[in-house]
Amino acid sequence: MLKNFIQSVGIINLLLLVVVLSIIVVSEYMYLTGNKLDAIFIAFWAPTILGFMNYFKYRK
């Protein structure tokens, strides 16, 4: 099941999704520890990366 998911998504996209999830976790940690402005700045990276993934996927 996992192997089929990796094949359908692709290794590069899977790595980028892991990066996006780690960005979200780091941002939440920073927000909860009091670095609210830095956390908000870092949180904007996740949708930006996802947007670039969509752009490059559908660009032809």
Residue frames relative to the residue before (quaternion, step in Angstrom):
aa qw qx qy qz dx dy dz
M 1.0000 0.0000 0.0000 0.0000 0.00 0.00 0.00
L 0.6797 0.4685 -0.2849 0.4872 3.59 0.91 -0.91
K 0.6331 0.5365 -0.3262 0.4528 3.55 1.03 -0.80
N 0.6466 0.5077 -0.3176 0.4724 3.60 1.01 -0.77
F 0.6342 0.5265 -0.3290 0.4607 3.57 1.04 -0.77
I 0.6573 0.5069 -0.3063 0.4661 3.58 0.93 -0.89
Q 0.6662 0.4944 -0.3079 0.4657 3.58 0.97 -0.79
S 0.6904 0.4750 -0.3001 0.4558 3.59 0.95 -0.76
V 0.7041 0.4389 -0.2679 0.4898 3.59 1.04 -0.73
G 0.3928 -0.6929 0.5025 0.3364 3.57 0.89 -0.91
I 0.5730 -0.6316 0.4066 0.3277 3.55 -1.04 0.78
I 0.6551 0.5122 -0.3244 0.4508 3.60 0.90 -0.87
N 0.6751 0.4817 -0.3003 0.4712 3.59 0.90 -0.89
L 0.6242 0.5303 -0.3386 0.4631 3.57 1.05 -0.70
L 0.6503 0.5022 -0.3167 0.4740 3.59 0.97 -0.79
L 0.6561 0.4999 -0.3154 0.4693 3.58 0.97 -0.77
L 0.6288 0.5212 -0.3352 0.4697 3.60 1.06 -0.65
V 0.6255 0.5135 -0.3297 0.4862 3.58 1.09 -0.70
V 0.6279 0.5237 -0.3281 0.4731 3.59 1.03 -0.76
V 0.6504 0.5116 -0.3150 0.4647 3.59 0.95 -0.87
L 0.6597 0.4986 -0.3130 0.4671 3.59 0.93 -0.83
S 0.6568 0.4951 -0.3198 0.4704 3.59 0.99 -0.76
I 0.6058 0.5408 -0.3530 0.4647 3.61 1.07 -0.64
I 0.6508 0.5110 -0.3152 0.4648 3.57 0.96 -0.85
V 0.6573 0.5047 -0.3120 0.4646 3.60 0.94 -0.85
V 0.6591 0.4974 -0.3084 0.4723 3.60 0.91 -0.86
S 0.6482 0.5198 -0.3164 0.4579 3.56 0.97 -0.82
E 0.6519 0.5020 -0.3140 0.4737 3.59 0.95 -0.83
Y 0.6395 0.5227 -0.3267 0.4595 3.59 0.97 -0.81
M 0.6737 0.4902 -0.2995 0.4649 3.56 0.90 -0.91
Y 0.6398 0.5242 -0.3311 0.4542 3.59 0.99 -0.76
L 0.7041 0.4690 -0.2700 0.4597 3.57 0.92 -0.88
T 0.6814 0.4640 -0.2954 0.4828 3.59 1.17 -0.42
G 0.6845 -0.5354 0.2749 0.4113 3.58 1.25 0.11
N 0.6021 0.5407 -0.3663 0.4594 3.60 1.23 -0.15
K 0.0382 -0.8782 0.4765 0.0192 3.55 0.67 1.13
L 0.6833 0.4806 -0.3101 0.4538 3.61 0.84 -0.82
D 0.6408 0.5068 -0.3226 0.4780 3.58 1.02 -0.75
A 0.6433 0.5296 -0.3184 0.4519 3.56 1.01 -0.81
I 0.6537 0.4985 -0.3168 0.4730 3.58 0.97 -0.80
F 0.6309 0.5294 -0.3285 0.4623 3.59 1.01 -0.79
I 0.6872 0.4652 -0.2826 0.4811 3.58 0.89 -0.89
A 0.6179 0.5654 -0.3487 0.4206 3.61 1.04 -0.72
F 0.6279 0.5424 -0.3463 0.4378 3.62 1.10 -0.53
W 0.5441 0.6219 -0.4092 0.3870 3.60 1.18 -0.27
A 0.6234 0.5793 -0.3512 0.3904 3.60 0.95 -0.81
P 0.7235 0.3983 -0.2916 0.4825 3.66 0.67 -0.86
T 0.5828 0.5693 -0.3776 0.4400 3.58 1.15 -0.49
I 0.6574 0.4927 -0.3021 0.4836 3.58 0.95 -0.88
L 0.6538 0.5006 -0.3156 0.4715 3.59 0.95 -0.84
G 0.6323 0.5307 -0.3284 0.4590 3.58 1.04 -0.71
F 0.6538 0.4921 -0.3105 0.4837 3.58 0.98 -0.80
M 0.6067 0.5453 -0.3556 0.4562 3.59 1.06 -0.71
N 0.6741 0.4808 -0.2955 0.4765 3.60 0.92 -0.87
Y 0.6327 0.5415 -0.3367 0.4394 3.57 0.95 -0.82
F 0.7246 0.4328 -0.2533 0.4727 3.57 0.80 -0.97
K 0.6048 0.5537 -0.3611 0.4441 3.59 1.16 -0.50
Y 0.7981 0.3212 -0.1547 0.4857 3.58 0.85 -0.95
R 0.4832 0.6490 -0.4464 0.3820 3.60 1.25 0.11
K 0.1585 0.7882 -0.5825 0.1198 3.57 -0.82 0.97
